[in-house]
Amino acid sequence: MEQWIIYGFIRTLLVVFLILAQKYDTSCKGNVWPITVHIISGILLFIYALSYEKLNNFKSANYSLLILSGIIVTYLVIISYKIIKISPNPAYLRIFSSIEMIIILLLSALIFREKINAKMIIGFTFIAIGVLILTIL
């Protein structure tokens, strides 16, 4: 099995744990949960960077894009947390991930000339139908 698939499975299990923990943990009020978790994550990522990354990798980074991405991630964390907390089912957050996949596929094809085959079109059509059924009906 390819390494990215193994990482995908591990990521899926971790995301499931985090979504359920956010939904059903009642010990934190307001946005304390995502703020605290991301502070801890930031500290651990900083330690990881000091241990495994080369300084030159940071020097050549596009900082304006990184700052913009950091601002967007901040809003995404807060919005995702609110969706998880107020939706009837925490799995509803992932409905929007399906829409993201469709948009990424289309933009990748239009902007970066990625190839789209019939299997992809059929699969993404089923995803779109599933999203419509879950959100509209």
C-alpha positions as CSV (number, residue, x, y, z in Angstrom):
1,M,0.0,0.0,0.0
2,E,1.3,3.4,-0.9
3,Q,2.5,5.6,2.0
4,W,0.0,8.5,1.2
5,I,-2.9,6.0,1.7
6,I,-1.6,4.9,5.1
7,Y,-1.2,8.6,6.1
8,G,-4.7,9.2,4.8
9,F,-6.2,6.4,7.0
10,I,-4.2,7.7,10.1
11,R,-5.4,11.2,9.4
12,T,-9.0,10.1,9.0
13,L,-8.9,8.3,12.4
14,L,-7.4,11.4,14.1
15,V,-9.9,13.7,12.5
16,V,-12.8,11.5,13.7
17,F,-11.4,11.6,17.2
18,L,-11.1,15.4,17.1
19,I,-14.5,16.1,15.7
20,L,-16.2,13.8,18.3
21,A,-14.1,15.3,21.1
22,Q,-15.1,18.9,20.0
23,K,-18.7,18.0,19.7
24,Y,-19.2,16.2,23.0
25,D,-16.6,17.8,25.4
26,T,-18.6,20.1,27.6
27,S,-15.7,21.3,29.8
28,C,-14.7,24.2,27.6
29,K,-16.9,27.3,27.2
30,G,-16.8,29.6,24.2
31,N,-13.9,29.0,21.8
32,V,-11.5,27.8,24.5
33,W,-11.3,24.3,23.0
34,P,-9.9,25.3,19.5
35,I,-7.8,28.1,20.9
36,T,-6.1,25.9,23.4
37,V,-5.6,23.0,21.0
38,H,-4.1,25.2,18.4
39,I,-1.7,26.8,20.9
40,I,-0.5,23.4,21.9
41,S,-0.3,22.4,18.2
42,G,1.7,25.5,17.4
43,I,4.2,24.8,20.2
44,L,4.6,21.2,19.0
45,L,5.0,22.3,15.4
46,F,7.7,24.8,16.5
47,I,9.6,22.0,18.3
48,Y,9.2,19.8,15.2
49,A,10.6,22.6,13.0
50,L,13.6,23.1,15.2
51,S,14.3,19.4,15.2
52,Y,13.7,18.4,11.6
53,E,13.6,21.4,9.2
54,K,16.5,23.3,7.7
55,L,16.8,27.0,8.3
56,N,17.1,27.6,4.5
57,N,13.6,26.1,4.0
58,F,12.2,29.0,6.1
59,K,14.3,31.7,4.4
60,S,12.9,30.9,0.9
61,A,9.2,30.8,2.0
62,N,6.6,33.1,0.5
63,Y,5.7,34.9,3.8
64,S,2.8,36.9,2.4
65,L,1.1,33.7,1.3
66,L,1.9,32.1,4.6
67,I,0.5,35.0,6.6
68,L,-2.7,35.0,4.5
69,S,-3.0,31.3,4.9
70,G,-2.5,31.6,8.7
71,I,-5.3,34.2,8.8
72,I,-7.6,31.9,6.8
73,V,-6.8,28.9,9.0
74,T,-7.7,30.9,12.0
75,Y,-11.2,31.6,10.6
76,L,-11.5,28.0,9.4
77,V,-10.8,26.7,12.9
78,I,-13.4,28.9,14.5
79,I,-16.0,28.3,11.8
80,S,-15.4,24.5,11.9
81,Y,-15.7,24.5,15.7
82,K,-19.0,26.4,15.5
83,I,-20.4,24.0,12.9
84,I,-19.4,21.0,15.0
85,K,-21.0,22.4,18.1
86,I,-24.3,23.7,16.6
87,S,-25.0,21.1,13.9
88,P,-27.4,18.3,14.8
89,N,-24.7,15.8,13.8
90,P,-20.9,16.5,13.9
91,A,-20.5,14.5,10.6
92,Y,-22.3,17.4,8.8
93,L,-19.0,19.3,8.9
94,R,-17.6,16.8,6.5
95,I,-20.3,17.5,3.9
96,F,-18.5,20.7,3.1
97,S,-15.3,18.7,2.6
98,S,-17.0,16.9,-0.2
99,I,-17.9,20.2,-1.9
100,E,-14.2,21.3,-1.4
101,M,-13.1,18.1,-3.3
102,I,-15.3,19.0,-6.3
103,I,-14.1,22.6,-6.4
104,I,-10.4,21.5,-6.1
105,L,-10.9,19.0,-8.9
106,L,-12.5,21.6,-11.2
107,L,-9.9,24.3,-10.4
108,S,-7.0,21.8,-10.8
109,A,-8.4,20.9,-14.3
110,L,-9.0,24.5,-15.3
111,I,-5.9,26.2,-13.9
112,F,-3.3,23.5,-13.7
113,R,-4.5,21.3,-16.6
114,E,-4.9,18.2,-14.5
115,K,-6.5,15.3,-16.4
116,I,-10.0,14.3,-15.5
117,N,-11.2,10.8,-16.5
118,A,-14.7,9.2,-16.6
119,K,-14.2,7.4,-13.3
120,M,-13.5,10.8,-11.6
121,I,-16.5,12.4,-13.2
122,I,-18.8,9.5,-12.1
123,G,-17.4,9.5,-8.6
124,F,-17.7,13.3,-8.1
125,T,-21.2,13.2,-9.6
126,F,-22.2,10.7,-6.9
127,I,-20.6,13.0,-4.3
128,A,-22.5,16.0,-5.5
129,I,-25.8,14.0,-5.5
130,G,-25.1,12.8,-1.9
131,V,-24.4,16.4,-0.7
132,L,-27.6,17.6,-2.3
133,I,-29.6,14.8,-0.6
134,L,-28.0,15.5,2.8
135,T,-28.4,19.3,2.7
136,I,-31.6,19.9,0.8
137,L,-33.9,17.0,1.3
